[in-house]
Amino acid sequence: MDWMKPIERSDIPEGDEWLYEVKYDGFRCELSWTDKNIMLISKNGHISSKFPEIINWCKENYNHFKNKLPLKLDGELVILNHHYQANFPKIQMRGRMKSMERIEKQANQRPAKLMVFDITEIRGDKLLQDKLTLRKKILHQTLQPVSDNAVLKCVETFTSMEEIQKVVSASKGEGIIAKRKDSTYQKGKNHYDWFKIKNWRVIQGILTTYNPSNGYFAVNVLDDDKLISIGTCKHGLQKESMETVKQLFKEQGELIGGSYHLPPAITSTIYTLDLYSGELREPYFKSINPNTSYTVCTLDKLQLDMAQLPIEVSNTEKFLWPNVFTKKDLLVYIREISPWMLPFLKTRALTTIRCPDGIDKESFFQKNLPDYTPDYLSSASNNGLIICNQLKSLVWLANHGSIEYHIPFQRIKSEYPIEIIFDLDPPDRERFDLAIQAAQMIKPLLDDLNLISFVKTSGNKGLQIHIPIPEGSMTYDETAVFTQAIAWTLEHAYPDLFTTERLKKNRKGRLYIDYVQHGQDKTLIAPYSPRMTKEGTVSTPLYWHEVNEDLTPAAFTIGNVIERVREIGCPFTEYFEVGHNQQLDKVLKMVRE
């Protein structure tokens, strides 16, 4: 393909002549669209059959594009974890699939998107000699008017270097692309107009094996006293340093199966893009460290280094959940989950529950900022309330022992809810089945009212049903009429199973439908917040099909929720968009008559 390719460099070019984009980790692709054909072309050739969701979307939107054909779009084919981060193993797996049945299944479960950053042809007219800014303008005019376009998406452009750095750092994106605004579209790398700056993680590892047949060194870390492999590395060292290390292995190592083995001793600093399934991605050596003890190369340190925490943290080895999870585990979880969790905390008055010495020691609620709050957290504050709008703030709160994060149903300075929530509270975990039954009964009632609803675990013993709504569309008085009506409907239909009785002693083993909790300034646990349970559970968003008899309240913890979200996506991804467009005609008619 005659693509224009970015040239790798370590520093970001600055100045008014540059614009910046997030670099996505996927397959570089051209979408070539004529009246007769729609083709996705990667460096490995035609891959249209592997990504039917892209082709089908184009066919469905043919009428919008028919007067723009022939059309050629340049972009990155990705499966997104979230807005600024792609899942490379997922797209790689799709690319290798041959079974159409498997491809169709994956296309439905984790649909791919083409993140489009350039347009090289429209109506058959070549745009290669036009300036980038004009091509960007034409691209936006071509794609933006398509309603609900979640498939061909324009890559966001930034003019501020500081802003793009902040975005890529917070989202753990693959890197930054810098492009000269007046650049034309040229073949290959014969230019000085496009550059890529990768978002390297810096880790430390122990070299234990050298394979002379391919030149690779095995890289390990220590978990307690056990060596754990995290991949191999061969590039990056100066020739002299490389030869010295090779000689050390050859002279002092034991030759087993064609490779030289040494006991733990040689430590190294390595750049890497990520750690997928225990394998470093694109690793290369920064240095060999003869003065660093191999004992510092631990799994805990690796996890903290990979997390790229934005602030200094302390006492990471302290157990917050006795014998289960440490403060390190909390910090890594909070940092990794932040792109999915922060949107629910932003612009709301946060209440945290702090357990500085662990969940089995003293804990306390905190609604106001302490005196020692850093500027970046206090600057967002409203009358001393905690407003958590950015990653640094969230990690700072976790570093000070904040385990639980509770939020109100309205934004600061607003009297109107932006969501309606039903809290389904069984008497104990053993009766979690009652929460499942209640949710399964409430869902069709909401469907009949044309409401799109979301569901999550409470992280303790129940479930919570969320209905996002446009801000200002309903008052709290109106939402109270609605939640009471739904709760009473269930209670009257199944009085032996469900109750709206507030006093626990009078509930008699029934599930409590807490509709009273939905009120101004009252709070509920935020999506993805950890809980003060012995297992370290998390209030976890679910897909509705997961609400069945196989669901258990302790299934999701800070130890597995990150992997879950990367594997199956976030069920609340469209939450705020749905809220903005939620149709309330039937509900409003019901509560206002």
C-alpha positions as CSV (number, residue, x, y, z in Angstrom):
1,M,0.0,0.0,0.0
2,D,1.2,3.5,-0.8
3,W,0.4,4.8,2.7
4,M,2.0,7.8,4.3
5,K,3.8,6.4,7.4
6,P,4.8,8.3,10.5
7,I,8.4,8.3,11.5
8,E,9.3,7.3,15.0
9,R,11.0,9.8,17.3
10,S,11.3,10.3,21.1
11,D,10.3,13.9,21.5
12,I,7.1,15.7,20.5
13,P,7.5,18.4,17.9
14,E,6.1,21.7,19.1
15,G,4.6,24.8,17.4
16,D,1.6,26.2,15.8
17,E,2.3,24.3,12.6
18,W,1.5,20.9,14.3
19,L,-1.6,19.1,15.2
20,Y,-1.8,15.9,17.3
21,E,-3.8,12.6,17.4
22,V,-4.0,9.6,19.7
23,K,-2.1,6.7,18.2
24,Y,-4.3,3.6,18.2
25,D,-3.0,0.0,18.4
26,G,-4.7,-1.9,15.6
27,F,-4.4,-2.6,11.9
28,R,-3.6,0.2,9.5
29,C,-6.4,0.0,6.9
30,E,-7.8,1.7,3.9
31,L,-11.5,1.7,3.3
32,S,-11.9,1.7,-0.5
33,W,-15.6,2.3,-1.5
34,T,-17.0,2.4,-5.0
35,D,-20.5,1.8,-6.3
36,K,-19.7,-1.8,-6.8
37,N,-17.3,-2.7,-4.0
38,I,-16.6,-2.0,-0.3
39,M,-13.1,-3.2,0.6
40,L,-11.0,-3.1,3.8
41,I,-7.4,-3.3,2.8
42,S,-4.5,-3.8,5.3
43,K,-0.8,-4.5,4.7
44,N,-1.8,-8.2,4.5
45,G,-4.3,-7.6,1.7
46,H,-8.1,-7.7,1.7
47,I,-9.6,-8.3,5.1
48,S,-13.2,-7.3,4.5
49,S,-14.5,-10.8,5.3
50,K,-12.9,-10.7,8.7
51,F,-14.8,-7.5,9.7
52,P,-18.4,-7.8,8.4
53,E,-19.6,-5.2,10.8
54,I,-17.7,-2.5,8.9
55,I,-18.9,-3.6,5.5
56,N,-22.5,-4.1,6.7
57,W,-22.6,-0.6,8.2
58,C,-21.4,0.9,5.0
59,K,-24.1,-0.9,3.1
60,E,-26.7,0.3,5.5
61,N,-25.5,3.9,5.1
62,Y,-25.0,3.8,1.4
63,N,-27.6,6.5,0.8
64,H,-25.6,9.0,2.8
65,F,-22.3,8.2,0.9
66,K,-23.6,7.4,-2.6
67,N,-22.8,10.9,-4.0
68,K,-19.3,10.8,-2.4
69,L,-18.1,7.7,-4.2
70,P,-15.5,6.5,-5.1
71,L,-14.2,7.2,-1.6
72,K,-10.9,6.2,0.1
73,L,-10.4,6.6,3.8
74,D,-7.2,6.0,5.8
75,G,-7.4,4.9,9.4
76,E,-6.7,2.3,12.1
77,L,-9.0,-0.7,12.4
78,V,-9.4,-1.3,16.2
79,I,-11.4,-2.9,18.9
80,L,-11.7,-0.3,21.6
81,N,-11.3,-0.8,25.3
82,H,-12.4,2.8,25.7
83,H,-12.4,6.0,23.7
84,Y,-8.6,6.5,23.6
85,Q,-7.3,2.9,24.0
86,A,-7.5,0.0,21.6
87,N,-7.2,-3.7,22.4
88,F,-4.5,-5.1,20.2
89,P,-4.8,-8.8,21.2
90,K,-8.5,-8.7,20.3
91,I,-8.0,-7.2,16.8
92,Q,-5.1,-9.6,16.3
93,M,-7.3,-12.6,17.2
94,R,-10.1,-11.4,14.8
95,G,-7.5,-11.0,12.0
96,R,-6.5,-14.7,12.4
97,M,-10.1,-16.1,12.5
98,K,-11.2,-18.2,9.6
99,S,-14.6,-19.5,10.7
100,M,-17.4,-17.1,9.6
101,E,-19.5,-18.3,12.5
102,R,-16.8,-17.2,15.0
103,I,-16.2,-14.0,13.1
104,E,-19.9,-13.1,13.2
105,K,-20.1,-13.9,16.9
106,Q,-17.2,-11.7,17.7
107,A,-18.5,-8.9,15.4
108,N,-21.6,-8.8,17.5
109,Q,-19.9,-9.1,20.9
110,R,-16.9,-6.8,20.3
111,P,-17.5,-4.9,17.1
112,A,-14.5,-3.3,15.4
113,K,-14.3,0.4,14.4
114,L,-12.3,2.2,11.8
115,M,-10.7,5.2,13.5
116,V,-10.3,7.4,10.4
117,F,-7.6,10.0,10.4
118,D,-7.4,10.9,6.7
119,I,-9.3,11.0,3.4
120,T,-7.3,10.5,0.1
121,E,-10.1,10.4,-2.4
122,I,-13.7,11.6,-2.7
123,R,-16.0,11.4,-5.8
124,G,-13.0,9.9,-7.5
125,D,-11.0,13.1,-6.9
126,K,-7.5,12.5,-5.5
127,L,-6.7,14.7,-2.4
128,L,-3.1,13.7,-2.0
129,Q,-1.8,17.2,-2.9
130,D,-4.2,19.0,-0.6
131,K,-3.0,20.2,2.8
132,L,-3.8,18.1,5.8
133,T,-6.1,20.7,7.3
134,L,-8.3,20.7,4.2
135,R,-8.3,16.9,4.1
136,K,-9.4,16.9,7.8
137,K,-12.2,19.4,7.0
138,I,-13.5,17.2,4.1
139,L,-13.2,14.1,6.3
140,H,-15.4,15.7,9.0
141,Q,-17.9,16.9,6.5
142,T,-18.1,13.4,5.1
143,L,-18.5,11.4,8.3
144,Q,-19.9,13.7,11.0
145,P,-23.5,14.1,9.6
146,V,-24.1,10.4,9.8
147,S,-26.3,9.9,12.9
148,D,-25.2,7.3,15.5
149,N,-21.9,6.7,13.7
150,A,-20.1,4.3,15.9
151,V,-18.3,2.5,13.1
152,L,-16.4,5.0,11.0
153,K,-15.2,7.5,13.6
154,C,-13.1,10.5,13.0
155,V,-9.9,10.5,15.1
156,E,-9.9,13.4,17.4
157,T,-7.4,16.2,16.7
158,F,-5.6,18.3,19.3
159,T,-3.7,21.5,18.8
160,S,-2.2,21.6,22.3
161,M,0.8,19.3,23.1
162,E,0.0,19.5,26.8
163,E,-3.6,18.4,26.2
164,I,-2.7,15.4,24.0
165,Q,0.0,14.3,26.5
166,K,-2.5,14.5,29.4
167,V,-5.1,12.4,27.4
168,V,-2.6,9.7,26.3
169,S,-1.1,9.5,29.8
170,A,-4.5,9.2,31.6
171,S,-5.9,6.7,29.1
172,K,-2.7,4.7,28.8
173,G,-2.9,5.1,25.0
174,E,-0.3,3.6,22.7
175,G,1.2,7.0,21.9
176,I,0.9,10.3,20.0
177,I,1.0,11.1,16.3
178,A,2.2,14.6,15.4
179,K,1.3,15.9,11.9
180,R,2.3,19.1,10.1
181,K,-0.9,21.0,9.3
182,D,0.2,22.0,5.8
183,S,1.6,18.6,4.8
184,T,0.5,16.8,1.7
185,Y,-0.1,13.0,1.5
186,Q,3.1,11.3,0.6
187,K,4.2,7.7,0.1
188,G,6.0,5.9,2.9
189,K,8.5,7.7,5.1
190,N,10.1,10.1,2.6
191,H,9.0,13.2,4.5
192,Y,9.4,15.2,7.7
193,D,5.7,15.8,8.3
194,W,4.2,12.8,10.4
195,F,5.9,11.5,13.5
196,K,4.9,8.9,16.1
197,I,5.9,9.2,19.8
198,K,5.2,6.0,21.7
199,N,4.0,5.9,25.3
200,W,6.6,3.6,26.7
201,R,6.4,2.0,30.1
202,V,9.8,1.6,31.8
203,I,10.2,-1.6,33.8
204,Q,13.0,-3.7,35.4
205,G,13.7,-7.3,34.7
206,I,16.1,-10.1,35.4
207,L,17.9,-11.8,32.5
208,T,18.2,-15.5,33.1
209,T,18.7,-17.1,29.6
210,Y,20.4,-16.2,26.4
211,N,19.5,-18.0,23.1
212,P,22.4,-17.6,20.6
213,S,20.3,-18.9,17.7
214,N,17.9,-15.9,17.7
215,G,19.8,-13.4,20.0
216,Y,16.9,-13.2,22.6
217,F,17.3,-12.9,26.4
218,A,14.6,-14.3,28.7
219,V,13.3,-11.6,31.0
220,N,11.9,-12.5,34.5
221,V,10.7,-10.9,37.7
222,L,10.4,-12.3,41.2
223,D,7.1,-13.3,42.9
224,D,8.2,-14.0,46.4
225,D,11.2,-16.3,45.6
226,K,9.9,-17.7,42.4
227,L,11.0,-16.5,38.9
228,I,8.2,-15.5,36.6
229,S,8.8,-15.1,32.8
230,I,7.5,-11.9,31.3
231,G,8.8,-12.4,27.8
232,T,12.0,-11.9,25.8
233,C,14.1,-9.0,24.6
234,K,17.0,-8.5,22.2
235,H,17.1,-4.9,20.8
236,G,18.2,-1.6,22.2
237,L,21.7,-2.1,23.6
238,Q,24.9,-0.6,22.2
239,K,27.0,-3.2,20.4
240,E,29.7,-3.2,23.1
241,S,27.2,-3.7,26.0
242,M,25.4,-6.4,24.1
243,E,28.6,-8.4,23.4
244,T,29.6,-8.1,27.1
245,V,26.3,-9.6,28.3
246,K,26.4,-12.4,25.7
247,Q,30.0,-13.3,26.7
248,L,28.9,-13.4,30.4
249,F,26.2,-15.9,29.5
250,K,28.5,-18.0,27.3
251,E,31.4,-18.1,29.8
252,Q,29.5,-18.5,33.1
253,G,26.1,-19.9,32.0
254,E,25.0,-23.5,31.7
255,L,24.2,-24.7,28.2
256,I,20.8,-26.5,28.2
257,G,18.9,-27.2,25.1
258,G,20.8,-24.7,23.0
259,S,20.4,-21.8,25.4
260,Y,22.8,-20.5,28.1
261,H,21.2,-20.3,31.6
262,L,22.4,-18.2,34.6
263,P,21.0,-17.9,38.1
264,P,19.3,-14.6,38.9
265,A,21.9,-11.8,38.9
266,I,21.8,-9.6,35.8
267,T,19.2,-6.8,35.9
268,S,18.1,-4.6,33.1
269,T,15.8,-1.6,32.4
270,I,13.4,-2.2,29.5
271,Y,11.0,0.0,27.5
272,T,7.8,-1.8,26.6
273,L,4.3,-0.8,25.3
274,D,2.3,-3.2,27.4
275,L,2.2,-6.7,29.0
276,Y,-0.3,-9.0,27.2
277,S,-0.9,-12.5,28.6
278,G,2.4,-12.4,30.4
279,E,4.4,-11.2,27.3
280,L,6.1,-7.8,26.9
281,R,4.9,-5.9,23.8
282,E,7.6,-4.4,21.7
283,P,10.3,-4.5,24.4
284,Y,13.8,-3.0,23.9
285,F,16.6,-2.5,26.4
286,K,17.3,0.9,27.9
287,S,20.3,-0.4,29.9
288,I,21.9,-3.2,31.8
289,N,22.2,-2.4,35.5
290,P,25.3,-4.1,37.1
291,N,24.8,-2.1,40.3
292,T,21.2,-3.1,40.8
293,S,20.3,-6.1,42.9
294,Y,18.0,-8.6,41.2
295,T,15.9,-8.7,44.3
296,V,14.3,-5.3,43.4
297,C,12.9,-6.8,40.2
298,T,9.6,-8.0,41.8
299,L,6.2,-8.6,40.4
300,D,4.7,-5.9,42.6
301,K,7.2,-3.4,41.2
302,L,6.5,-4.5,37.7
303,Q,2.7,-4.0,38.2
304,L,3.3,-0.5,39.7
305,D,5.7,0.5,36.9
306,M,3.2,-0.8,34.2
307,A,0.4,1.2,35.9
308,Q,2.3,4.5,35.2
309,L,0.9,6.1,38.4
310,P,0.7,9.9,38.1
311,I,1.8,10.6,41.7
312,E,4.2,9.3,44.3
313,V,2.5,6.6,46.5
314,S,3.4,5.0,49.8
315,N,3.0,1.8,51.9
316,T,2.1,-0.2,48.8
317,E,2.7,-3.5,50.6
318,K,0.2,-2.8,53.3
319,F,-2.8,-5.2,53.3
320,L,-6.1,-3.3,53.0
321,W,-8.2,-6.5,52.5
322,P,-6.5,-8.8,55.0
323,N,-4.6,-11.6,53.2
324,V,-6.3,-10.8,49.9
325,F,-5.3,-7.4,48.4
326,T,-2.7,-4.8,49.3
327,K,-2.7,-1.1,48.8
328,K,-0.6,-1.8,45.6
329,D,-3.5,-3.9,44.3
330,L,-5.9,-1.0,45.0
331,L,-3.7,1.6,43.4
332,V,-3.2,-0.5,40.3
333,Y,-6.9,-1.3,40.0
334,I,-8.0,2.3,40.5
335,R,-5.4,3.5,37.9
336,E,-6.4,0.9,35.3
337,I,-10.2,1.2,35.8
338,S,-10.1,5.0,35.8
339,P,-11.1,5.5,32.2
340,W,-14.3,3.6,32.9
341,M,-14.9,4.9,36.4
342,L,-14.0,8.6,36.2
343,P,-16.9,9.6,33.9
344,F,-19.3,8.7,36.7
345,L,-17.4,10.7,39.3
346,K,-16.8,13.9,37.2
347,T,-18.8,17.0,38.3
348,R,-20.4,15.2,41.2
349,A,-19.9,15.7,44.9
350,L,-18.1,12.6,46.0
351,T,-18.3,10.8,49.3
352,T,-15.6,8.3,50.1
353,I,-15.2,5.7,52.8
354,R,-11.6,5.6,54.0
355,C,-9.9,2.7,55.6
356,P,-6.3,3.8,56.0
357,D,-5.3,0.7,57.9
358,G,-7.5,-1.8,56.1
359,I,-11.2,-2.7,56.0
360,D,-11.0,-4.5,59.4
361,K,-9.7,-1.4,61.2
362,E,-11.3,2.0,61.7
363,S,-13.1,3.5,58.7
364,F,-14.8,6.8,58.2
365,F,-16.9,8.7,55.6
366,Q,-15.3,11.8,54.0
367,K,-17.3,14.4,52.1
368,N,-15.0,17.4,52.5
369,L,-11.4,17.9,51.4
370,P,-8.8,17.6,54.2
371,D,-6.4,20.5,54.8
372,Y,-3.5,18.7,53.1
373,T,-5.3,18.3,49.8
374,P,-3.1,19.0,46.7
375,D,-3.9,21.9,44.4
376,Y,-5.1,19.7,41.5
377,L,-7.9,18.2,43.7
378,S,-8.9,21.4,45.6
379,S,-9.0,23.5,42.4
380,A,-12.0,21.4,41.3
381,S,-13.7,21.7,44.6
382,N,-17.1,23.3,45.3
383,N,-17.3,24.7,48.8
384,G,-14.8,22.2,50.1
385,L,-16.6,19.2,48.7
386,I,-14.6,16.4,47.0
387,I,-14.9,16.7,43.2
388,C,-12.9,14.0,41.5
389,N,-12.5,15.1,37.8
390,Q,-9.1,13.6,36.9
391,L,-6.8,10.6,37.3
392,K,-4.4,12.2,39.7
393,S,-7.2,13.1,42.0
394,L,-8.6,9.5,42.0
395,V,-5.2,7.9,42.6
396,W,-4.5,10.5,45.4
397,L,-7.7,9.5,47.1
398,A,-6.9,5.8,46.8
399,N,-3.3,6.4,48.2
400,H,-5.0,7.9,51.2
401,G,-7.0,4.8,51.9
402,S,-10.3,5.6,50.0
403,I,-11.9,2.2,49.4
404,E,-15.5,3.1,48.5
405,Y,-16.7,5.9,46.2
406,H,-20.3,7.1,46.6
407,I,-22.0,9.6,44.3
408,P,-25.3,11.5,44.3
409,F,-27.8,11.4,41.4
410,Q,-27.2,15.0,40.3
411,R,-24.2,17.1,39.3
412,I,-22.9,19.9,41.5
413,K,-24.9,23.1,41.4
414,S,-27.9,21.2,40.0
415,E,-31.2,20.2,41.5
416,Y,-32.1,17.7,38.8
417,P,-31.1,14.0,38.7
418,I,-29.3,12.7,35.6
419,E,-30.2,9.1,36.5
420,I,-32.9,7.0,38.2
421,I,-31.7,4.0,40.2
422,F,-33.4,1.0,41.9
423,D,-31.4,-0.6,44.7
424,L,-32.4,-4.2,45.1
425,D,-31.3,-5.3,48.5
426,P,-31.8,-8.9,49.6
427,P,-31.6,-9.9,53.3
428,D,-28.2,-11.5,52.7
429,R,-25.9,-13.0,50.0
430,E,-27.6,-16.4,50.3
431,R,-30.8,-14.8,48.9
432,F,-29.1,-13.1,46.0
433,D,-31.5,-15.0,43.8
434,L,-34.2,-12.6,45.0
435,A,-32.2,-9.7,43.5
436,I,-31.9,-11.6,40.2
437,Q,-35.7,-12.3,40.2
438,A,-36.5,-8.6,41.0
439,A,-34.2,-7.3,38.2
440,Q,-35.7,-9.8,35.7
441,M,-39.2,-8.5,36.6
442,I,-38.3,-4.8,36.5
443,K,-36.5,-4.9,33.2
444,P,-39.6,-5.7,31.0
445,L,-41.6,-3.0,32.9
446,L,-39.0,-0.5,31.9
447,D,-38.9,-1.9,28.4
448,D,-42.6,-1.3,28.1
449,L,-42.0,2.3,29.0
450,N,-39.4,2.6,26.2
451,L,-36.6,3.1,28.8
452,I,-33.1,1.8,28.2
453,S,-31.8,0.5,31.5
454,F,-28.4,-0.7,32.8
455,V,-27.6,-3.1,35.6
456,K,-24.7,-3.6,38.0
457,T,-23.9,-5.5,41.1
458,S,-23.8,-3.5,44.3
459,G,-20.5,-5.1,45.1
460,N,-22.0,-6.5,48.3
461,K,-25.2,-8.6,48.3
462,G,-27.6,-6.9,45.8
463,L,-28.1,-5.5,42.3
464,Q,-28.8,-1.9,41.1
465,I,-30.7,-0.9,38.0
466,H,-29.7,2.4,36.4
467,I,-31.8,4.5,34.1
468,P,-29.8,7.5,32.7
469,I,-32.0,10.5,31.9
470,P,-31.4,14.0,30.3
471,E,-30.5,16.6,32.9
472,G,-33.5,18.8,33.8
473,S,-36.0,16.4,32.2
474,M,-37.5,15.2,35.6
475,T,-37.6,16.6,39.1
476,Y,-36.8,14.5,42.2
477,D,-40.5,14.6,43.0
478,E,-41.3,13.1,39.7
479,T,-38.7,10.4,39.8
480,A,-40.0,9.5,43.3
481,V,-43.5,8.9,41.9
482,F,-42.0,6.7,39.2
483,T,-39.7,4.6,41.5
484,Q,-42.5,4.2,44.0
485,A,-44.9,3.0,41.3
486,I,-42.5,0.3,40.0
487,A,-41.6,-0.8,43.6
488,W,-45.2,-1.1,44.6
489,T,-46.0,-3.0,41.5
490,L,-43.5,-5.7,42.4
491,E,-44.5,-5.7,46.1
492,H,-48.2,-6.1,45.3
493,A,-47.6,-8.8,42.7
494,Y,-45.2,-10.9,45.0
495,P,-45.7,-9.8,48.6
496,D,-43.8,-12.9,49.9
497,L,-40.7,-12.0,47.9
498,F,-40.4,-8.2,47.8
499,T,-41.1,-5.4,50.2
500,T,-40.7,-1.6,50.5
501,E,-40.6,-1.8,54.3
502,R,-37.7,0.4,55.5
503,L,-37.3,-1.3,58.9
504,K,-35.1,-4.4,58.6
505,K,-36.8,-6.3,61.4
506,N,-40.2,-6.1,59.5
507,R,-38.9,-7.4,56.2
508,K,-39.1,-11.0,57.2
509,G,-36.5,-12.4,54.7
510,R,-37.9,-10.5,51.7
511,L,-35.9,-8.4,49.3
512,Y,-36.1,-4.6,50.0
513,I,-36.7,-2.5,46.9
514,D,-35.1,0.8,48.1
515,Y,-36.7,3.5,46.1
516,V,-36.5,6.1,48.9
517,Q,-32.7,6.2,48.6
518,H,-33.2,7.9,45.2
519,G,-33.4,11.6,46.4
520,Q,-31.5,14.8,46.2
521,D,-28.0,14.7,47.7
522,K,-28.5,11.0,48.7
523,T,-25.7,8.7,47.4
524,L,-25.2,5.3,45.9
525,I,-22.0,3.3,45.2
526,A,-20.4,4.4,41.9
527,P,-19.8,2.0,39.0
528,Y,-16.5,0.1,39.4
529,S,-16.0,1.3,43.0
530,P,-14.4,-1.3,45.3
531,R,-16.3,-2.4,48.4
532,M,-15.3,-3.1,52.0
533,T,-16.0,-6.8,51.7
534,K,-13.6,-9.5,52.7
535,E,-13.1,-10.6,49.0
536,G,-12.4,-7.0,47.7
537,T,-15.5,-7.0,45.5
538,V,-16.4,-4.3,43.0
539,S,-19.7,-2.7,42.1
540,T,-19.6,-4.1,38.6
541,P,-21.6,-3.2,35.5
542,L,-23.3,-6.2,33.8
543,Y,-24.8,-7.0,30.5
544,W,-28.5,-7.8,31.0
545,H,-28.0,-11.4,29.7
546,E,-25.6,-12.0,32.7
547,V,-28.4,-11.5,35.2
548,N,-29.3,-15.1,35.5
549,E,-29.0,-18.0,38.0
550,D,-25.3,-18.3,37.4
551,L,-24.5,-14.8,38.7
552,T,-23.0,-14.6,42.2
553,P,-22.5,-11.5,44.3
554,A,-18.8,-12.1,45.0
555,A,-17.8,-12.9,41.4
556,F,-16.1,-9.6,40.6
557,T,-13.1,-8.3,42.6
558,I,-10.3,-5.7,42.1
559,G,-8.3,-8.8,41.0
560,N,-10.4,-9.7,37.9
561,V,-12.5,-6.7,36.9
562,I,-9.9,-5.1,34.7
563,E,-9.4,-8.2,32.7
564,R,-13.1,-8.7,32.4
565,V,-13.6,-5.2,31.0
566,R,-10.8,-5.7,28.5
567,E,-12.1,-9.1,27.5
568,I,-15.9,-8.4,27.1
569,G,-16.0,-4.6,27.1
570,C,-17.9,-2.2,29.5
571,P,-21.6,-2.7,29.6
572,F,-22.0,1.0,30.6
573,T,-20.1,2.3,27.5
574,E,-23.1,4.0,26.0
575,Y,-24.5,5.2,29.4
576,F,-24.3,9.0,29.0
577,E,-25.2,8.9,25.3
578,V,-28.3,6.9,26.2
579,G,-29.1,9.3,29.0
580,H,-28.9,12.3,26.6
581,N,-31.3,10.6,24.2
582,Q,-33.5,8.7,26.6
583,Q,-37.2,8.8,25.6
584,L,-39.3,9.8,28.6
585,D,-42.7,10.4,27.0
586,K,-44.4,7.4,28.6
587,V,-42.8,8.0,32.0
588,L,-43.6,11.7,32.1
589,K,-47.2,11.0,31.1
590,M,-47.4,8.4,33.9
591,V,-46.0,10.7,36.6
592,R,-47.8,13.9,35.6
593,E,-51.3,12.6,35.2
